[in-house]
Amino acid sequence: MATRAPAALSVQIGVAADGQLPLPWLAEPLAASVRLAGAHALLIHGPAGAGHLELALLLAQATLCEAPPAPGRPCGHCASCHLVVTRVHPDLLLVLPDALRVQLGWVDDEDSKLNKSDAKPSREVRVEQVRQAIAWAQQTSGRGRGKVLVLHPADALNGPAANALLKTLEEPPGTLRLLLTSADPERLLPTVRSRCQRLPLGLPPMAQAESWLRTQGLDQPGPLLSLAGGSPLEALAWANEGLSAAFLAELPRRVAAGDASPLLGRPIPRVVDL
């Protein structure tokens, strides 16, 4: 099997005009978020690959929605919802590590350094990014529904960045709402964790995960889903890298016979996993 370069990550943002959730298993945590509607800072936490960023963006859309059909639910039709989906809402700011922005393809023409082929974007959220976000948070809301700052993943905050965020977490300006995500909250500073209300996010049941993966074009999602530890997003990422159920079934025999060609050209972490 010929190997392919890893595909760019894909994130489905918010509720579109058809009213469908970006990931069906987010319905439960979205409903649970209603009881935390008054919290100015939420920590979305759960196993990696559960859809942390998708849920954070869904909550941001619900917060900024101008015609919510129900508490905690965005309409998907209003101008604000459309602006969130297209990532141009003036009252929504996403703070991500530069390396993740490159993976997602969310690099603007102005990001001259990140557009260079030899650039090595940071995997951390830097203190400069946090300071810029704080300055943005202190500006007046553009559409009058408040402001939302999404920080994904909060695990990527380096020490100075985490410390710079503390005062804003404790006393957010105006109607700012902060949404932090983490696959391992224990890695965060205790002072960051203590300033947030927690919203747990879990992986979907296997049957639901397999059903969703079939809608994404995977005929035999079971083996990839098992390899991905039950994460449908991770399983889809593996599929986008050219892996399949047939590949996984054949791999042990070929490696045992001394044929390493199926592993050539793949990132080292993937080879270790395989």
Residue, then its C-alpha position, 0 to 999 in steps of 0.5 A: m500500500a502506498t503511503r500518503a502524507p497525513a491529512a490536515l486536521s478537520v474541525q466541524i465548527g458549531v451548528a450549521a443552518d441544518g441544525q445538526l450538531p457537528l458531532p452527535w455525541l456532543a448532545e449530552p455535554l451540551a445539555a449538561s452545560v445549561r446548568l453552568a450557564g452562569a459560569h464565566a470560565l469553563l474547563i472542558h475535560g475528557p479523554a483525547g479525541a473526544g471533540h474538545l475543540e468542537l464542543a468549545l466552539l459549539l458553546a461559544q456559538a450558543t453563548l453568542c447566538e442571537a436567536p437561541p431556540a432553547p437554553g444552551r442551544p445555538c439556532g444555526h441560522c442567525a448572523s452571529c451563528h454564521l459568523v462563528v461557523t466561518r470563524v470571523h465573529p468579532d466577539l470570538l477569539l481562539v487561542l491555539p498553539d501555532a503548530l495546531r493552527v498550521q495543522l488545521g490550516w487556520v493560518d492567515d496570509e499575515d502569518s508570514k513566519l508560519n507560512k514559510s516551509d522551514a518554519k517550526p511553529s510552537r507547540e505551546v500557547r505563549v505568553e504573548q498570545v495570552r496578553q493579546a487575548i487579554a487586551w482583546a477581552q477588554q475591548t467593547s463587544g462588537r455585537g452586544r452578546g458578550k465575548v468568548l475566549v476559547l483556549h485550546p488546549a489549556d495543557a499547552l499553556n507554558g508557565p508564564a502564559a498560565n500565570a498571565l491568565l490568572k487575573t482574567l480567569e478570576e475577574p473577567p472584564g465585562t461579559l467575557r466567557l472563557l472556555l478552556t479545554s484539557a485532556d489531562p487537567e492535572r497538568l494545569l496549574p492548580t490556580v487555573r483549575s480552581r478558577c474554572q467550573r468543570l464540564p466533563l466530555g466523554l467518548p461516545p459508545m462504540a456503536q455510535a462511534e462506528s455509525w458516525l465513522r460510516t457516515q464519514g466513509l469508513d466501511q469497516p470502522g471497528p479495527l481502526l476505532s479499537l486501535a484509536g482507543g475508542s476515539p472516532l476522531e482519532a480513527l478518522a485521522w488514521a483513515n485519512e493517513g491511508l490506514s484501513a481494516a485490511f491494512l491492519a489485518e495484513l500488517p503483522r504478517r508482513v512485519a513478521a516476514g521482515d517487510a517494513s515497507p508498510l511503515l516507511g514514510r510514516p511519522i515515528p509516533r504512528v510507527v510506534d503505535l502500529 
